[in-house]
Amino acid sequence: MIIPEEGSLLLVNKPKSWTSFDVVNKLRYLLKIKKIGHAGTLDPLARGLLLIGIGKYTKKLESLQVLDKTYEGIIEIGKTTPSFDLETPFDSFSDYRHVTPKAIAAVVEALTGELDQMPPIYSAIKINGQRAYKSARKNEMIELKSRKIKVYKFEITQVHLPEIHFRVVCSKGTYIRSLAKDLGEQLGVGGYLKDLVRTQVGDYKLENALHLEQLVDQINFENESN
């Protein structure tokens, strides 16, 4: 793949189980280029749109990171995990059968707008120079601070209890895992993020992204042809 002098932006559909750094590292190796980075981390268990800047385009990544983001996913209520997703085992179970659509709507409304959100302890935030998730895995005490975030839209698209399907439009720095945990907590039954897809970053859409496997095949083909 020939990189233009002004650099380029790749829209990649990140698969589940890959970290954002894994994707960048893979493309760095295949493209044989040092200047490459991404605009906004996606958790390993999340799928979807990852913006990759190459060459001189890496200078624009900071401006892309602040763009609003859109996610779709599934919250399961009645269970919790320490990581707020499926990275860690379940640590509590509750009866959710009394939860009503009206109760869900009320909590969703309360979780829309400007919020003070507590990040997950299993996150990439640095505490005293170390990633929080590394300390959490060692069972070390971690003190995280809440942060101001904005949830512009929080829509429930389907309810098949214990699963709640949703769509969220939010600001930079929003943890959808924390939103899932907070929703379950406010319903009084607990909850965790079961599935997540990032569908949009600013005006960039997932439908225009290449699956990582397709991109790797394309680069390998071009490398073999040269």
RASULZI-V636135 format. One record per pair of residues at least 12 apart in sequence whose C-alpha atoms are under 10 Angstrom apart, sorted by the first residue. I is the first residue (numbers start at 1). GAP is how many residues later the second one is. D is the distance in whole Angstrom. If there is no record, write none. Layout:
BEGIN
i;gap;d
I;GAP;D
I;GAP;D
END
This chain:
BEGIN
i;gap;d
1;29;9
1;30;7
1;217;8
1;218;6
1;219;9
1;220;9
1;221;6
1;222;7
1;225;10
2;29;9
2;217;10
2;220;9
2;221;10
3;28;9
3;30;9
3;51;8
3;52;7
3;53;10
4;50;9
4;51;8
4;52;9
4;53;10
5;50;8
5;51;7
5;52;9
6;48;9
6;49;7
6;50;6
6;51;7
6;52;10
7;28;9
7;29;10
7;46;8
7;47;5
7;48;4
7;49;5
7;50;5
7;51;8
7;52;9
7;53;10
8;28;10
8;44;8
8;45;6
8;46;5
8;47;7
8;48;8
8;49;6
8;50;8
9;27;10
9;28;10
9;29;9
9;42;7
9;43;6
9;44;5
9;45;6
9;46;9
9;47;10
9;48;7
9;49;9
9;51;9
9;52;9
10;28;9
10;39;10
10;40;8
10;41;6
10;42;5
10;43;6
10;44;8
10;198;10
10;199;8
10;200;8
10;205;9
11;27;10
11;37;10
11;38;7
11;39;6
11;40;5
11;41;6
11;42;9
11;193;8
11;194;8
11;195;8
11;196;9
11;197;7
11;198;5
11;199;6
11;200;9
11;201;9
11;204;10
12;36;8
12;37;6
12;38;5
12;39;6
12;40;7
12;194;8
12;195;10
12;196;9
12;197;5
12;198;5
12;199;6
12;200;6
12;201;10
12;202;9
12;203;8
13;34;7
13;35;5
13;36;5
13;37;6
13;38;9
13;184;10
13;185;9
13;186;9
13;192;10
13;193;7
13;194;9
13;195;9
13;196;6
13;197;6
13;198;5
13;199;6
13;200;9
13;201;10
13;202;9
14;28;8
14;29;10
14;30;9
14;31;10
14;32;8
14;33;5
14;34;5
14;35;6
14;36;6
14;37;10
14;183;9
14;184;9
14;192;10
14;195;9
14;196;9
14;197;7
14;198;6
14;199;9
15;29;8
15;30;8
15;31;8
15;32;5
15;33;7
15;34;9
15;35;10
15;182;10
15;196;8
15;197;7
15;198;9
16;26;10
16;27;9
16;28;6
16;29;5
16;30;6
16;31;5
16;32;8
16;179;10
16;180;9
16;181;9
17;26;8
17;27;5
17;28;5
17;29;8
17;30;8
18;24;9
18;25;8
18;26;5
18;27;8
18;28;9
18;29;9
19;22;8
19;23;7
19;24;6
19;25;5
19;26;8
19;27;9
19;28;10
20;17;9
20;18;7
20;19;10
20;20;8
20;21;6
20;22;6
20;23;7
20;24;7
20;26;10
20;30;8
20;31;10
20;32;10
21;16;8
21;17;8
21;20;8
21;21;9
21;23;10
22;22;9
23;14;9
23;15;9
23;27;9
23;29;9
23;189;8
24;12;7
24;13;6
24;14;7
24;26;10
24;27;10
24;28;7
24;29;9
24;30;10
25;12;9
26;186;10
26;190;8
27;25;9
27;27;10
27;185;9
27;188;9
27;189;8
27;192;9
28;26;9
30;186;8
30;189;7
30;190;7
30;193;8
31;23;10
31;185;10
31;188;7
31;189;9
31;192;9
33;21;8
33;22;8
34;20;9
34;21;8
35;18;8
35;19;6
35;20;5
35;21;7
35;22;9
35;23;7
35;24;10
36;16;7
36;17;6
36;18;5
36;19;6
36;20;9
36;21;8
36;22;6
36;23;10
36;25;10
37;14;8
37;15;6
37;16;5
37;17;7
37;18;9
37;20;9
37;21;6
37;22;10
37;24;8
38;12;7
38;13;6
38;14;4
38;15;6
38;16;9
38;20;8
38;23;7
38;24;9
38;26;9
38;27;9
39;12;5
39;13;7
39;14;8
39;19;9
39;21;9
39;22;5
39;23;7
39;24;8
39;25;6
39;26;5
39;27;9
39;28;9
39;162;9
40;12;9
40;21;9
40;22;9
40;24;8
40;25;5
40;26;8
40;27;9
40;29;10
40;132;8
40;133;9
40;161;9
41;24;9
41;83;9
41;132;10
42;154;10
42;155;9
42;156;8
43;42;10
43;80;8
43;81;9
43;132;10
43;134;10
43;153;9
44;43;9
45;40;8
45;41;8
45;42;8
45;148;10
45;149;9
45;150;8
45;151;8
45;152;9
46;25;10
46;27;9
46;39;10
46;147;10
46;148;10
46;149;7
46;150;5
46;151;6
46;152;8
47;24;10
47;26;10
47;148;8
47;149;6
47;150;5
47;151;6
47;152;9
48;23;9
48;24;10
48;148;8
48;149;5
48;150;5
48;151;6
48;152;8
48;157;10
48;158;7
48;159;10
48;161;9
48;163;9
49;20;10
49;21;10
49;22;10
49;148;8
49;149;5
49;150;6
49;151;7
49;152;7
49;155;8
49;156;7
49;157;5
49;158;9
49;159;9
49;160;7
49;161;9
49;162;9
50;148;8
50;149;9
50;150;9
50;151;8
50;154;10
50;155;10
50;156;9
50;159;8
50;160;10
50;162;10
51;13;8
51;14;9
51;150;8
51;153;9
51;155;10
51;158;9
64;108;10
64;137;8
64;138;8
64;140;10
65;106;10
65;107;7
65;108;9
65;136;9
65;137;9
66;105;7
66;106;5
66;107;9
66;135;9
66;136;9
67;103;9
67;104;7
67;105;7
67;133;10
67;134;6
67;135;5
67;136;9
67;137;10
68;82;9
68;83;10
68;84;9
68;101;7
68;102;6
68;103;5
68;104;6
68;105;10
68;106;10
68;132;8
68;133;6
68;134;5
68;135;9
69;82;10
69;83;10
69;99;8
69;100;6
69;101;5
69;102;6
69;103;7
69;104;10
69;105;9
69;129;7
69;130;8
69;131;6
69;132;5
69;133;6
69;134;9
69;135;9
69;136;10
70;82;10
70;83;9
70;84;10
70;97;7
70;98;6
70;99;4
70;100;6
70;101;9
70;127;9
70;128;6
70;129;6
70;130;5
70;131;6
70;132;8
70;135;9
70;136;10
71;83;10
71;95;8
71;96;6
71;97;5
71;98;7
71;99;8
71;105;8
71;125;7
71;126;6
71;127;4
71;128;6
71;129;7
71;130;9
72;82;10
72;83;9
72;84;10
72;85;9
72;93;8
72;94;6
72;95;4
72;96;6
72;97;9
72;104;10
72;123;8
72;124;6
72;125;5
72;126;6
72;127;7
72;128;10
73;83;10
73;84;10
73;90;10
73;91;8
73;92;6
73;93;6
73;94;7
73;95;9
73;103;9
73;107;10
73;120;8
73;121;7
73;122;5
73;123;4
73;124;6
73;125;9
74;82;10
74;83;10
74;84;9
74;85;10
74;88;10
74;89;6
74;90;6
74;91;4
74;92;6
74;93;9
74;106;9
74;118;9
74;119;6
74;120;5
74;121;5
74;122;7
74;123;9
75;84;10
75;86;10
75;87;8
75;88;6
75;89;5
75;90;6
75;91;8
75;101;10
75;102;9
75;104;9
75;105;6
75;106;9
75;108;9
75;109;8
75;116;7
75;117;6
75;118;5
75;119;5
75;120;7
75;121;9
76;20;10
76;84;10
76;85;8
76;86;5
76;87;4
76;88;6
76;89;9
76;104;8
76;105;10
76;107;10
76;108;8
76;114;9
76;115;6
76;116;6
76;117;6
76;118;6
76;119;9
77;16;9
77;17;8
77;18;9
77;19;7
77;20;10
77;22;9
77;84;8
77;85;5
77;86;7
77;87;8
77;103;9
77;104;9
77;106;8
77;107;6
77;108;9
77;110;9
77;111;9
77;112;6
77;113;6
77;114;4
77;115;7
77;116;9
77;117;10
78;14;8
78;15;6
78;16;5
78;17;6
78;18;5
78;19;9
78;21;10
78;83;9
78;84;7
78;85;9
78;106;7
78;107;9
78;109;9
78;110;9
78;111;5
78;112;5
78;113;6
78;114;9
79;12;8
79;13;6
79;14;5
79;15;6
79;16;9
79;17;9
79;83;9
79;102;10
79;105;8
79;110;7
79;111;6
79;112;5
79;113;7
79;114;10
80;12;5
80;13;7
80;14;9
80;100;10
80;101;8
80;104;8
80;105;9
80;109;9
80;110;6
80;111;5
80;112;5
80;113;9
81;12;10
81;100;9
81;109;9
81;110;8
81;111;7
81;112;9
82;38;8
82;39;8
82;40;8
82;54;9
82;99;10
82;110;9
83;37;6
83;38;7
83;39;5
83;40;8
83;50;9
83;53;9
83;94;8
83;95;9
83;98;9
83;109;8
83;110;9
84;36;7
84;37;9
84;38;8
84;91;10
84;92;9
84;93;5
84;94;7
84;95;9
84;96;7
84;97;6
84;98;10
84;106;10
84;107;8
84;108;5
84;109;6
84;110;9
85;35;10
85;37;10
85;91;10
85;92;6
85;93;9
85;95;9
85;96;9
85;106;9
85;107;5
85;108;5
85;109;6
85;110;8
85;111;10
86;106;8
86;107;7
86;108;7
86;109;9
87;35;9
88;34;9
88;49;10
90;102;9
92;97;9
92;98;8
92;99;9
93;96;8
93;97;8
93;98;9
94;94;9
94;95;5
94;96;7
94;97;9
95;67;10
95;93;10
95;94;7
95;95;10
96;65;8
96;66;7
96;88;10
96;91;9
96;92;9
96;93;6
96;94;9
96;95;10
97;64;8
97;65;8
97;92;10
98;89;10
98;91;10
99;62;9
99;63;9
99;88;7
99;89;9
99;90;9
100;59;10
100;61;9
100;87;9
101;55;10
101;58;8
101;60;10
103;83;9
103;84;7
104;52;9
104;55;9
104;60;9
104;79;8
104;80;9
104;82;9
104;83;7
105;49;10
105;50;9
105;51;8
106;80;10
106;81;9
107;75;9
107;76;6
107;77;9
107;78;10
107;79;7
107;80;7
108;45;9
108;46;6
108;47;8
108;48;8
108;58;10
108;71;10
108;74;10
108;75;7
108;78;10
109;44;9
109;45;8
109;46;9
110;44;10
110;73;9
110;76;9
111;39;9
111;40;7
111;41;10
111;42;9
111;43;8
111;68;8
111;69;10
111;71;8
111;72;8
111;75;10
112;38;7
112;39;5
112;40;6
112;41;6
112;42;6
112;43;10
112;56;9
112;57;10
112;58;9
112;67;10
113;36;8
113;37;5
113;38;5
113;39;6
113;40;8
113;41;9
113;57;9
114;34;7
114;35;6
114;36;4
114;37;6
114;38;8
114;56;10
114;57;10
115;31;9
115;32;8
115;33;6
115;34;5
115;35;6
115;36;8
115;59;10
116;29;10
116;30;6
116;31;5
116;32;5
116;33;6
116;34;9
117;28;9
117;29;5
117;30;5
117;31;6
117;32;7
117;33;9
117;56;9
117;57;8
117;58;8
117;61;7
117;62;8
117;65;9
118;26;7
118;27;6
118;28;4
118;29;6
118;30;9
118;31;10
118;56;9
118;57;8
118;60;7
118;61;9
118;64;9
119;13;10
119;25;7
119;26;8
119;27;7
119;28;8
119;54;9
119;55;8
119;56;6
119;57;9
119;58;8
119;59;6
119;60;9
120;12;9
120;13;9
120;16;10
120;24;8
120;55;8
120;56;10
120;57;7
120;58;6
120;61;9
121;12;6
121;13;9
121;14;8
121;15;6
121;16;9
121;20;10
121;21;7
121;22;9
121;23;7
121;57;10
122;12;8
122;13;8
122;14;6
122;15;8
123;12;10
123;13;9
123;52;9
123;54;10
125;19;9
126;18;10
127;15;8
127;16;8
127;17;8
128;14;10
132;12;9
147;26;8
147;27;9
148;23;10
148;24;10
148;25;8
148;26;9
149;21;8
149;22;6
149;23;7
149;24;7
149;25;6
149;26;9
150;19;9
150;20;6
150;21;5
150;22;8
150;23;9
150;24;7
151;17;7
151;18;6
151;19;4
151;20;7
151;21;10
151;23;8
151;25;10
151;28;10
152;16;8
152;17;5
152;18;5
152;19;8
153;14;8
153;15;5
153;16;5
153;17;7
154;12;7
154;13;6
154;14;5
154;15;7
154;16;9
154;25;10
155;12;5
155;13;6
155;14;9
156;12;9
162;29;9
163;28;10
163;29;10
163;30;10
163;31;9
164;16;10
164;27;10
164;29;10
164;30;10
165;29;10
165;30;9
165;31;10
166;30;10
167;29;10
167;30;10
167;31;10
167;32;10
168;30;10
168;31;10
169;29;10
169;30;10
169;31;9
169;32;10
170;31;10
171;30;10
172;29;10
176;16;10
176;17;8
176;20;8
177;14;9
177;15;7
177;16;5
177;17;9
177;18;10
177;19;9
178;13;10
178;14;8
178;15;8
179;12;9
179;13;9
179;14;9
180;12;5
180;13;6
180;14;9
181;12;7
END
